[in-house]
């Protein structure tokens, strides 16, 4: 399966605050907040939901097609992605703006405060999926991740017009896209991704009930943080898969992107929804244990061991042909 991933391309500036944000919020002063946190650590990492998901797919042996907009400072990032198996041929490079920036501070409770500068991302609306398909060949699925809102709506409309199945993953942009736009993005999606909070936002902004949303998509995947993931499908499937245990949480940024990569890789291998959720949880665990979103290195044996430990030997056995055969980059991936 050839998967194209649209979404933000960004550089992540990740900081760690040793205290708790909540200790510094004054209930009677929330309307005039003025805070500055002295952080202990700064990590500058490659990020953006598009490359993050593509990186995970490539780690699992696929060759995903990255679609998005970046600045002229993208050269080194492009080289990194290409070295790790991501096709960046059709990334639009702006001649006016820098690549987007994500600046995030995480406290000791893993609460996060973040800002996002769009930069070149605003030009993603000029990407033409029809033209990309002409040049790249067959595209079997397009994941529409958080990006320029106009670009996301255009991509959904193009997928419908071209008959390409798509996954709707509005995530952070639920706050920017009006209700009617969200409806047009979600309606008819092969997959819908989001977390519990975003699930509630979807119902609020669209006016649809959870049942109505479930009836408008083929598969609805809701991440549940430490409780794993819930998967509902049009055929009546409604299952919850527990998370894969982690040795410790180094950085929660990007674990949802890794989960999506694992889920879609398993589906590309025609594995069940349950198996897809299990691989997604395993990939999320790998990311949670590392700082940054494209720094995890794993071997097939490690993933199989985690799957067996969390879900049983049969699950590991079901994945072994795919991970061992399809994942040479897991054995010898490029180091950060």
C-alpha positions as CSV (number, residue, x, y, z in Angstrom):
1,X,0.0,0.0,0.0
2,X,1.3,3.4,-1.0
3,X,0.5,5.9,1.8
4,X,0.7,9.7,1.3
5,X,0.9,11.8,4.5
6,X,-0.1,15.4,4.5
7,X,0.7,17.5,7.5
8,X,2.8,20.1,9.1
9,X,6.6,20.0,8.6
10,X,8.3,21.6,11.6
11,X,11.3,21.9,13.8
12,X,10.5,21.1,17.5
13,X,12.1,23.1,20.3
14,X,11.4,20.9,23.4
15,X,12.1,22.2,26.9
16,X,11.7,20.6,30.3
17,X,10.4,22.5,33.4
18,X,11.3,20.6,36.7
19,X,8.2,22.0,38.5
20,X,4.4,21.9,37.9
21,X,2.6,24.5,35.8
22,X,-0.4,24.3,38.1
23,X,1.6,25.5,41.1
24,X,2.0,28.8,39.4
25,X,-1.6,29.4,38.2
26,X,-3.5,31.8,40.4
27,X,-7.3,31.1,40.2
28,X,-8.2,34.8,40.6
29,X,-5.6,35.9,38.0
30,X,-6.3,33.6,35.1
31,X,-7.6,36.5,33.0
32,X,-4.2,38.2,33.2
33,X,-1.7,35.4,33.2
34,X,2.0,36.4,32.9
35,X,4.4,33.6,33.5
36,X,8.0,32.7,32.6
37,X,9.4,29.3,33.4
38,X,13.1,28.6,33.8
39,X,13.8,25.4,32.1
40,X,16.5,22.8,32.7
41,X,16.9,21.3,29.2
42,X,16.4,22.3,25.5
43,X,16.3,19.8,22.7
44,X,16.0,20.9,19.1
45,X,14.5,18.1,17.1
46,X,12.9,17.5,13.7
47,X,9.2,17.3,13.9
48,X,5.8,18.1,12.4
49,X,3.0,15.5,12.2
50,X,3.7,14.7,8.5
51,X,7.4,13.8,8.9
52,X,6.7,12.1,12.3
53,X,4.2,9.7,10.8
54,X,6.2,9.1,7.7
55,X,9.3,8.4,9.8
56,X,7.3,5.7,11.7
57,X,6.0,4.2,8.5
58,X,9.4,4.1,7.0
59,X,10.9,2.4,10.2
60,X,8.3,-0.3,9.6
61,X,9.5,-0.9,6.0
62,X,7.0,1.2,4.0
63,X,8.0,4.1,1.7
64,X,5.6,6.8,2.5
65,X,5.1,9.9,0.4
66,X,5.4,13.2,2.4
67,X,3.2,16.1,1.3
68,X,3.5,19.5,2.9
69,X,5.2,22.8,2.7
70,X,8.6,23.8,4.1
71,X,11.1,26.6,3.9
72,X,14.4,27.0,2.1
73,X,16.0,25.8,5.4
74,X,14.5,22.3,4.6
75,X,17.6,20.8,2.9
76,X,19.2,19.1,5.9
77,X,15.8,17.9,7.1
78,X,15.0,16.5,3.6
79,X,18.3,14.6,3.6
80,X,17.5,13.1,6.9
81,X,14.1,11.9,5.8
82,X,15.3,10.5,2.5
83,X,18.1,8.6,4.3
84,X,15.4,7.1,6.5
85,X,13.2,5.9,3.7
86,X,10.7,8.8,3.3
87,X,9.9,10.1,-0.2
88,X,10.1,13.9,-0.1
89,X,9.9,14.5,-3.8
90,X,6.7,16.5,-3.7
91,X,7.3,18.7,-0.6
92,X,6.5,22.3,-1.6
93,X,9.5,24.6,-0.7
94,X,8.5,28.2,0.0
95,X,10.7,31.0,-1.3
96,X,9.3,33.4,1.3
97,X,9.0,31.6,4.7
98,X,11.0,29.5,7.1
99,X,9.9,26.0,8.0
100,X,7.3,25.9,10.8
101,X,8.4,25.9,14.4
102,X,6.9,24.0,17.4
103,X,8.0,25.3,20.8
104,X,6.9,23.2,23.7
105,X,7.6,23.0,27.5
106,X,6.8,19.9,29.5
107,X,6.5,19.9,33.3
108,X,7.1,17.1,35.8
109,X,3.5,15.9,35.4
110,X,3.9,15.7,31.6
111,X,1.6,18.7,31.1
112,X,2.6,20.8,28.1
113,X,2.4,24.4,27.1
114,X,3.3,25.0,23.4
115,X,3.3,27.5,20.6
116,X,3.3,26.9,16.9
117,X,4.6,29.2,14.2
118,X,3.1,28.2,10.8
119,X,5.7,29.8,8.5
120,X,5.8,27.9,5.2
121,X,3.0,25.6,6.3
122,X,0.5,28.2,5.1
123,X,1.5,27.4,1.5
124,X,0.4,23.8,1.8
125,X,-2.9,24.8,0.4
126,X,-1.2,25.1,-3.0
127,X,-0.4,21.3,-3.2
128,X,-2.4,19.5,-5.9
129,X,-3.1,15.9,-5.0
130,X,-4.2,15.1,-8.6
131,X,-0.9,16.4,-9.9
132,X,1.0,14.5,-7.3
133,X,-0.7,11.3,-8.2
134,X,0.1,11.8,-11.9
135,X,3.8,12.2,-11.1
136,X,4.1,9.7,-8.2
137,X,1.9,6.9,-9.5
138,X,-0.8,5.1,-7.4
139,X,-1.7,6.5,-4.0
140,X,-3.8,4.0,-2.0
141,X,-4.5,6.2,1.1
142,X,-4.0,9.8,2.0
143,X,-3.6,10.7,5.7
144,X,-4.8,14.3,6.2
145,X,-3.0,15.5,9.3
146,X,-2.9,18.8,11.1
147,X,-1.7,21.4,8.6
148,X,-2.9,24.7,7.1
149,X,-6.7,24.5,7.6
150,X,-7.4,25.4,4.0
151,X,-5.0,22.8,2.8
152,X,-6.7,20.1,4.9
153,X,-10.1,20.9,3.5
154,X,-8.8,21.0,0.0
155,X,-7.1,17.6,0.4
156,X,-10.3,16.0,1.7
157,X,-12.3,17.4,-1.3
158,X,-9.6,16.2,-3.7
159,X,-9.5,12.7,-2.3
160,X,-13.3,12.5,-2.7
161,X,-13.1,13.8,-6.3
162,X,-10.2,11.4,-7.2
163,X,-11.7,8.4,-5.4
164,X,-8.7,8.1,-3.0
165,X,-9.5,6.7,0.5
166,X,-8.4,9.1,3.2
167,X,-7.7,9.2,6.9
168,X,-9.0,12.4,8.7
169,X,-6.7,13.4,11.5
170,X,-7.6,17.0,12.4
171,X,-6.1,17.0,16.0
172,X,-4.8,20.4,16.9
173,X,-6.6,22.1,14.1
174,X,-10.0,21.4,15.5
175,X,-9.6,24.7,17.2
176,X,-9.1,26.5,13.9
177,X,-11.6,24.8,11.5
178,X,-15.2,25.9,11.8
179,X,-17.9,23.2,12.4
180,X,-19.0,22.9,8.7
181,X,-15.4,22.5,7.7
182,X,-14.8,19.7,10.2
183,X,-17.9,18.0,8.9
184,X,-16.5,18.1,5.3
185,X,-13.2,16.8,6.6
186,X,-14.6,13.9,8.5
187,X,-17.5,12.7,6.5
188,X,-16.7,9.6,4.5
189,X,-13.2,9.1,5.9
190,X,-11.8,5.6,5.8
191,X,-10.2,6.4,9.2
192,X,-10.7,9.1,11.8
193,X,-8.0,9.6,14.4
194,X,-8.1,11.7,17.6
195,X,-7.7,11.6,21.3
196,X,-10.4,11.6,24.0
197,X,-10.5,15.4,24.2
198,X,-10.6,15.8,20.5
199,X,-13.5,13.2,20.4
200,X,-15.5,15.6,22.6
201,X,-14.5,18.6,20.5
202,X,-15.8,16.8,17.3
203,X,-19.2,16.3,18.8
204,X,-19.3,19.9,20.1
205,X,-18.2,21.6,16.8
206,X,-20.2,19.4,14.4
207,X,-23.3,18.9,16.5
208,X,-23.2,15.2,15.6
209,X,-23.5,12.6,18.3
210,X,-20.7,10.0,18.7
211,X,-23.0,7.5,17.1
212,X,-23.6,9.8,14.1
213,X,-19.8,10.4,13.7
214,X,-19.2,6.6,13.9
215,X,-21.7,6.1,11.1
216,X,-20.0,8.6,8.8
217,X,-16.5,7.0,8.9
218,X,-15.4,3.5,8.3
219,X,-13.0,3.3,11.3
220,X,-12.8,5.6,14.3
221,X,-9.5,5.4,16.3
222,X,-9.5,7.2,19.7
223,X,-6.3,7.3,21.7
224,X,-6.7,7.0,25.5
225,X,-3.2,8.0,26.7
226,X,-2.1,5.4,29.3
227,X,-5.2,3.4,28.8
228,X,-4.4,2.5,25.2
229,X,-6.7,3.0,22.2
230,X,-10.3,2.4,21.3
231,X,-11.3,1.3,17.8
232,X,-14.8,1.5,16.4
233,X,-15.8,0.5,12.8
234,X,-18.8,0.6,10.6
235,X,-19.3,-3.2,10.9
236,X,-20.1,-2.8,14.6
237,X,-16.6,-3.5,16.0
238,X,-15.9,-1.6,19.2
239,X,-12.8,-2.7,21.0
240,X,-10.3,-1.3,23.4
241,X,-6.6,-2.3,23.3
242,X,-4.5,-1.6,26.4
243,X,-1.3,0.4,26.1
244,X,2.1,-1.3,25.9
245,X,4.0,-0.8,29.2
246,X,6.9,1.6,29.1
247,X,10.1,1.6,31.2
248,X,9.7,5.4,31.8
249,X,8.3,8.4,30.0
250,X,11.1,10.6,28.6
251,X,8.9,12.8,26.3
252,X,5.3,12.4,25.3
253,X,5.6,14.5,22.1
254,X,5.0,12.5,19.0
255,X,3.7,9.3,20.5
256,X,0.3,9.8,18.8
257,X,2.1,10.1,15.5
258,X,4.0,6.9,16.1
259,X,0.7,5.1,17.0
260,X,-0.8,6.2,13.7
261,X,2.2,4.9,11.8
262,X,2.0,1.5,13.5
263,X,-1.8,1.3,13.0
264,X,-1.6,2.2,9.3
265,X,1.4,-0.1,8.6
266,X,-0.5,-3.0,10.0
267,X,-3.6,-2.2,7.9
268,X,-1.4,-1.9,4.8
269,X,-0.4,-5.6,5.6
270,X,-4.1,-6.4,5.7
271,X,-4.0,-7.2,9.4
272,X,-7.1,-6.8,11.7
273,X,-8.1,-3.6,13.5
274,X,-7.1,-5.2,16.8
275,X,-3.6,-6.1,15.5
276,X,-3.3,-2.6,14.0
277,X,-4.1,-1.0,17.4
278,X,-1.6,-3.3,19.1
279,X,1.3,-2.3,16.7
280,X,0.3,1.3,17.1
281,X,0.6,1.0,20.9
282,X,4.0,-0.6,20.6
283,X,5.3,2.2,18.4
284,X,3.9,4.8,20.8
285,X,5.7,3.1,23.7
286,X,9.0,3.3,21.8
287,X,8.5,7.1,21.3
288,X,7.5,7.7,24.9
289,X,10.8,6.4,26.0
290,X,12.9,8.8,23.9
291,X,13.2,12.6,23.7
292,X,12.1,13.8,20.3
293,X,9.8,12.4,17.7
294,X,12.2,10.8,15.2
295,X,14.9,9.5,17.5
296,X,13.6,6.1,18.5
297,X,15.6,3.1,17.2
298,X,14.2,-0.4,17.4
299,X,14.8,-3.9,16.1
300,X,12.1,-6.3,14.9
301,X,13.0,-8.5,17.8
302,X,12.4,-5.7,20.3
303,X,8.9,-4.9,18.9
304,X,8.0,-8.6,18.8
305,X,9.1,-9.0,22.4
306,X,7.0,-6.1,23.5
307,X,3.9,-7.3,21.6
308,X,4.3,-10.7,23.1
309,X,4.7,-9.3,26.6
310,X,1.7,-7.0,26.3
311,X,-0.7,-9.1,24.3
312,X,0.5,-12.7,24.1
313,X,2.8,-14.9,21.9
314,X,0.1,-15.3,19.2
315,X,0.2,-11.6,18.5
316,X,3.9,-11.6,18.1
317,X,3.7,-14.6,15.8
318,X,1.2,-12.8,13.6
319,X,3.5,-9.9,13.2
320,X,6.8,-11.8,12.7
321,X,6.6,-12.3,8.9
322,X,5.9,-8.6,8.4
323,X,8.4,-7.1,10.8
324,X,11.2,-9.4,9.9
325,X,10.6,-9.3,6.1
326,X,9.4,-5.7,5.7
327,X,11.5,-3.7,8.1
328,X,15.2,-3.5,7.2
329,X,15.3,0.0,8.5
330,X,14.5,-1.3,12.0
331,X,17.7,-3.3,11.8
332,X,19.9,-0.5,10.5
333,X,18.2,2.8,10.6
334,X,20.1,6.1,10.3
335,X,21.0,7.5,13.7
336,X,19.9,11.0,14.7
